[in-house]
Amino acid sequence: MWCRRQAAAAILPLLLTGWLTGESSEALTTFGKSNTQPPKNLAPTPPPARPCSKQAECAGITSSSCVRTHYDPVTRCLCGDNLPPVNGQCEAPTKTLYHVCANSDECNDGLICGAPNITNAAPAHMRVFTPQDKICLCDTENGYKEKEHACNDAVILKISLFAIIFVSCLRKLIL
């Protein structure tokens, strides 16, 4: 048989989770009530960007690149923020991994503009470029490494965690 302590241990995490996430208890008390709220307006989802097999196929869309993202196995003409162009235009001020660039200022933090390494063993999403193209790549000289179509700054993260732990320990010693 459950005792009060076991019941509290089972219920307390649920209550804390609801309180911390800001969820109200209205959802728990709606049984038997009619829905008086008007239906929410759903924005239409934009159509997916057109598929491509070469960078040249995206030349008609300004600031777009033929790239593959981690959530879509198809290479598509996408804007620098990996969103589809709106009315054939891209608004993204900077570019993410694999987007065509002229210099590193066009790329997001942790990326540099460089020539892609295209060999016979290169993955299919890299074969859309020519050796003359320059694309945003992970800045390996500053600790960024590519993992699953993104740049992982593990070195910087480790240093940050070490600094947080060090400051916490130092603060406990002082106080």
C-alpha positions in Angstrom: 0.0 0.0 0.0 1.2 3.5 -0.8 2.2 5.8 1.9 1.9 9.5 1.8 5.6 10.0 1.1 5.5 7.7 -2.0 2.4 9.5 -3.2 4.1 12.9 -2.7 7.2 11.6 -4.5 5.1 10.6 -7.5 3.0 13.8 -7.7 5.6 16.4 -6.8 7.6 16.1 -10.1 4.4 16.6 -12.1 3.4 19.7 -10.2 6.9 21.2 -10.4 7.1 20.5 -14.1 3.8 22.3 -14.7 4.7 25.2 -12.5 8.2 25.7 -14.1 6.9 25.5 -17.6 4.1 27.9 -16.9 1.3 25.5 -17.8 -1.9 26.2 -16.1 -4.3 23.7 -14.6 -7.1 24.7 -17.0 -6.5 21.6 -19.1 -7.2 19.4 -16.1 -10.6 21.0 -15.4 -12.1 21.1 -18.9 -14.0 17.8 -18.6 -17.7 18.5 -19.3 -17.2 22.1 -20.4 -18.0 23.3 -23.9 -15.3 24.9 -26.0 -16.1 28.6 -26.1 -12.8 29.7 -27.6 -12.9 30.7 -31.3 -10.7 28.5 -33.6 -7.2 29.6 -34.0 -6.1 31.0 -37.4 -3.4 28.8 -38.9 -1.0 30.4 -41.2 -0.5 28.6 -44.5 2.7 26.6 -44.6 5.0 27.8 -47.4 5.7 25.3 -50.2 9.0 23.5 -50.0 11.8 24.9 -52.0 12.5 23.4 -55.4 14.9 20.4 -55.5 18.2 20.9 -57.2 21.2 18.7 -58.2 23.7 21.5 -59.1 24.4 24.9 -57.7 23.8 26.4 -61.1 20.1 25.4 -60.9 19.6 28.0 -58.0 21.3 30.9 -59.9 17.9 32.5 -60.7 17.1 33.0 -57.0 19.3 35.7 -55.5 21.3 34.6 -52.4 20.1 31.0 -52.5 22.2 27.9 -52.6 21.7 24.2 -53.5 22.0 22.7 -50.0 20.8 19.7 -48.0 19.8 20.2 -44.3 19.7 17.7 -41.5 15.9 17.4 -41.6 15.5 16.9 -45.4 17.4 14.3 -47.4 16.8 16.3 -50.7 19.1 19.1 -51.8 17.0 22.2 -52.4 17.5 25.9 -53.4 17.3 27.5 -49.9 18.1 30.9 -48.5 21.1 31.4 -46.2 18.9 30.6 -43.1 17.9 27.3 -44.7 14.3 28.5 -45.3 12.7 28.4 -48.8 12.7 31.7 -50.8 9.6 33.8 -50.6 8.5 35.0 -54.1 11.9 34.1 -55.5 13.7 36.3 -52.9 15.9 35.6 -49.9 16.1 37.9 -46.9 18.7 36.2 -44.7 21.6 38.5 -43.9 24.1 35.7 -43.2 24.5 32.1 -44.4 24.7 28.8 -42.7 26.8 25.7 -43.5 27.3 24.8 -47.2 25.8 28.0 -48.6 27.7 29.7 -51.5 29.6 32.8 -50.3 32.1 35.4 -51.6 33.9 36.0 -48.3 33.7 34.9 -44.6 31.7 38.0 -43.6 28.6 36.5 -45.4 28.8 33.3 -43.2 27.4 32.8 -39.6 29.7 32.7 -36.6 31.9 29.6 -36.5 32.0 29.4 -40.3 34.5 30.6 -42.9 34.2 30.9 -46.7 36.3 28.3 -48.4 36.6 25.9 -51.3 34.7 22.6 -50.8 36.7 19.4 -50.7 35.0 17.5 -53.6 36.4 14.0 -54.3 34.9 10.8 -55.5 34.2 9.8 -51.9 32.5 13.1 -51.1 28.8 12.8 -49.9 26.1 13.5 -52.5 25.2 16.9 -50.9 28.7 18.1 -51.6 28.8 17.1 -55.2 26.3 19.9 -56.2 29.3 22.3 -56.1 32.2 22.8 -58.5 35.8 23.1 -57.3 35.5 26.8 -58.2 32.6 27.5 -55.8 33.3 28.9 -52.4 31.0 27.8 -49.6 30.6 28.4 -45.8 32.5 25.7 -44.0 33.2 25.0 -40.3 36.1 27.1 -38.9 38.3 24.2 -37.9 41.2 26.5 -36.9 39.0 27.9 -34.1 37.7 24.5 -32.8 34.5 24.1 -34.9 33.9 20.6 -36.3 31.2 19.4 -38.6 28.7 17.0 -37.2 25.3 16.1 -38.8 25.1 19.2 -41.1 26.1 21.6 -38.4 29.2 23.0 -36.8 29.9 21.7 -33.3 31.9 24.0 -31.1 32.9 21.3 -28.6 36.2 22.9 -27.7 34.5 26.3 -26.8 31.7 24.5 -24.9 34.3 22.5 -22.8 36.1 25.7 -22.0 32.9 27.4 -21.0 31.8 24.6 -18.8 35.2 24.5 -17.1 35.0 28.3 -16.5 31.5 27.9 -15.0 32.6 25.2 -12.6 35.8 27.1 -11.7 33.9 30.3 -10.9 31.2 28.3 -8.9 33.9 26.6 -6.8 35.8 29.9 -6.3 32.6 31.6 -5.2 31.9 28.8 -2.6 35.4 29.2 -1.2 35.0 33.0 -0.9 31.5 33.0 0.6 
